[in-house]
Amino acid sequence: MVLAFMDTRSINKFVMFLAVCRHCTGAEFEEAIAHLPAFAKTFGLFNGVVQKTRRRVQHILALNPEGITENKVLVREKLAKKVSRLSSSLVTWAEEHGNMELARKAHVTKSMIIAGRDLEAADRIDLVYTLGVAHLDQLGDYGVNKVRLKTIDELSQAFSELIGRPRAVIDARKRATRSLPTLMADADKHLLKLDRLADVLDEDYPEFAEGFRTSRKIINVSASRALSEAEKASAESRAARKALAQARTDAALAEIRKETEATHAQARSIAPPVSGTSAKRESSPGTSPVTNGQGLDEGLEA
């Protein structure tokens, strides 16, 4: 989860708030909290603010203008294909019937819709669609029908709705983000009171108080993430070096096998044929340390 709308300090503090809530809501500490009603009451207020902050953060994350922009691009590309086909049908029919004015108006290419501004593209789409509806009865032989026109109309409406949404989402995200500092300050106020009350619980419930103080510590999330990434990179580097070393070993073994086989082949070609038990003994497996390269493999591996 990337909280680009919060600075590192706020993220670290928010993570600490969540850790305190997890500790205090543990089933094993219900008795400790119930033992001091003032602590239970203050924690209820603290937890309420933290959960509200969590919901606000989730809401801000859901307000993703990039996702809306991506959807708009996809819808636009679909429209460009369908509208350009409709334009081709209109222009062809118009030219065949000498209606050059209609052919000029209906001429819209795929690139004209994709490359133009949003509103310009919407105007071109609407123009071609309107002309297609007006000449539907004449375009049946040119691949135009009510179903295809309806698809263009539905995509056009979706595209029009998406045009203004990224800006609206960005504005809504800014408004939601402005409330976060106030929520964080409220949580801080309750947490300072919990710190004092946890000291009171330390006498009767030292385990709970110690866990509370541990959860209260702020961990540098960015540093932890950097360390994790460094360890991952180091592990990947070790694996790469190991793989490279293995590849070099395999290549060396292959070259040795190749040279050994070539040497054996040359020896067989110039040596006189041997008969009897001596030939059997020389050709029996296992008597040579380099038979089929096996001995070399074992030596290198050792």
N, C-alpha and C positions, 0 to 999 in steps of 0.2 A: 504494500500500500504506500504510494508516494504522496506525501502531503506537501506539495509544492507551494501551497498557499499559507504554510506556517513556517516560521524560521526554526533553525535547529534548536534553539533554547526552548521554544514553546513545545516542539515535538518531544524533547527529552522530558519536560515537565509533565506533559500529558501522559506519556508512557508511565511515568512514576505514579500519577494519579490512579491509573488503571491497576498498577501493581498493588497499591494500598487497598483498593476496593476488592481485589481478588483475595488478599490476605484476610481482610476483615469479614468477608462473607464465607470463609471456610467453615464447614460444619463442626470441625473440632474446636472452634473458638466461640461457639454460640454462648456457652456458659460464661466465658470471660466478659463478653460484651454485655450480656444481661446483668452481670454483677454490678455494673456501673451505668445506671440509666442515663446519666449526663453524656457518657461516651456514646451510648446507643443512639441517643437523640441527635447528637452532633454528627455522628457518622451517617445517619439517615439524610441529613441535610447535604452533607458532602457528597454522598453517593448519588443523590438526586441531581446535583449540579453536574457531576462527572458524566452521568448517563445522558443528560441533556446535551452536554458537549459532544459526546460520542455520536448521538443522533444527528447533531448539527454537522459534524465532520462527514458522516456518511451521506448526508443530504448534499453537501458541497461536492463530494466525490461523484455523486450521481449526476450533478449538473455539469456534464462533460461536453463542451462545445465542439471538441475534436470529433467525437462520435457522431454528432449531428452533421457536421461538415462532411464526414466520410459518407454518411447516408445520402446526403444531398448530391454528392459527386456520383454515387452509384445510380441514383434515380435519373440524374441528368444524362448519364451515358446511355441508359436504356431508352430514354426519350429521344436522344440524338439518332439512334439507330432506327427507331420506329417512325419518327417524323421525317427523316431523310428518305425512307422508303415510300411514305405517303407522298412526299414532294415529287419523287421520281414518277410516280403514277400520274399525279396531277399535271406535271409539265409535259409528259409524253402525250397524254390525252389532249391537252390544250394545243400543243403544236400540231397534232394531227388534224385538229378542227380549226386551225388558223386563228386561235385565240391567243395571240402573243402577249397581250396584256396580262392574262391569267397565268401564262407560263412564266412571265417575269416575276409576278407577285409570289407564285408558289415555289420559286427556286430557292430552296434552303438546303444546304449540305450539312453533313454530320459535324464537320469542323466548325461551321458557323454557330452551332448550338453549344459545342463544348468549349470553344475558345472565347466566346463573348461574355459580357457581364451577365449576372444572374437575371436582371430585369429585361435586358435585351434578348436573352435566350428565351425567357418566358413569353415575350411579345411575339417572337418568331414562331414558337411552338403554337401559340394561340391562333396566329394567322393561318398557318398551314392546316391546323385542325378545323378551323371555321370553313375554309375553302373545301376541305374534304367532305364535311357534312353537307355543304351546299350542293356539291356535285356527286353525292353518293350514288344516285341512280345511274349516272353515266360511267362510273368507275368500276363496276362489277367485273368487267373483263380485264381490269388492270390490277387485280389483287386487293381491292379495297372493299371492306364490308363493315357492318355495324359492330361486330365483335372487336375488330382491330381499332376502330375509332373509339370505342368505349375504353379500351385499354389505354390509349393515348390520353383520353380525358382524365382517367383516374390517376395516371402517373403525373399528368400536368398539375392536378390539384395538390398532390403530395409534394411536388417540387415547389409550388407556390407557398405552401405552408412552411417548408423548410428554409426558404430564403431568409426570413427574418429571425429565425429561431436562434442561431448562434449568438447574435448580439444580445437577444433577450436573456439567454442562458448566462452569458458573461455578466450582465448587469445583476441578475439574480444571485449569481455566485459571489459577486462583490458585496452585495447587501448581507448575505449570510455570513461571509467571512468577517465583516465588521463587528459582529456580535461575539466573536470568539474571545477577544481580550477581556471583555466584561465577565464572561463565564469563567475564564481561567482565574481571574482575580477573586471571584466569589468562592471558588473551590479552595484557593490559597487561604482565604480568611478562615474557612471552616477547618482546614488542615492544621493551621497553627494552634487552634484550640484542641484538636485531637492530639497533637504532640504533648501538650501539658497533661491531658487526661490519661494518655498512655503511661506517663510516669507514675500516675496514681495506681494504675493496674499492675505496675511492675512488681509490687510487693507480693500480691496474691497470685498473679498469673505472669511470671517472668518469661515463660516461653512465648506467650502471645506478644508481650511488650517488645521482646527482642526481635521477633519476626516483623513487627510493625516498624521498628526502626530500620531494619534491613530493607523492607519494601519502600521505605521513605527515601532511600538514597537515589539520587539522580544518576543515571547511566548515560554516558555520551553515546547516543545511538549512531551518530555518524562515524565516530571512531570505531565502534564495534563492527559496523558494516564494512568499513575500510579494512579492518583486520581480517574479517571473514573473507573478503574478496582477495586480499593478499595471500591468505592461506590457500584459497582455491587456485589462484594463479600458480602458486608454488607447486601444488600437487599436480596440476596440469603440466607444468614444466618438467617435473620429475618423470611423469608418464611419457612425455614426448621424448625425453632423453633416453629412457629405457627402450622405447619403441625404435628409436634411431639406432641404438647400439645393437638391438636384435636384428634389425634389417641389415646392418653392416656385416654382422656375423653370418647371417643366412647367405648374403652375397659372396662372402669369402668362402664359405663351405661349397657353394655352387661352383665357384671358380676352381677350387681344389678338385672337386669331383670331375669337372670337365677335363682338367689337365691329367688327372689320374686315368680316366677312361681313354684319353688320347694316347697316353703312354702305353697302356695295356694293348690297345689296338695296334700300335706301331710294333710292339714286341711280338705280337701274334703274327704279324705280316712278314716278319723277317726270320723268326725262329723256325727250325725244322720240326716236323711233326714228331711227337713223342708217343710211344706205344707202351702198353703194359701197365703194371701197377704204379709205375712212377708217374704216368700221366694222370691217373686217378687221384694219386696223392697230391699232386700239384694243383689240381682243379677242385679238390674238395673244399667246401666252405669252412671258414673259421681258421684255416692254417695261416693266412696272411693277415698282418695287422692292418692292412688298408683295403681289405676285400670290400668292394662296393662303397668305399669311403667310410665304412663304419668305424674303423680305428681312428681316423682323423676327427670324426665327429666327437668321439669320446674324449680325445685329447684336448680338443678346443673347449668342450664343455667343462672339463676338469679345470 
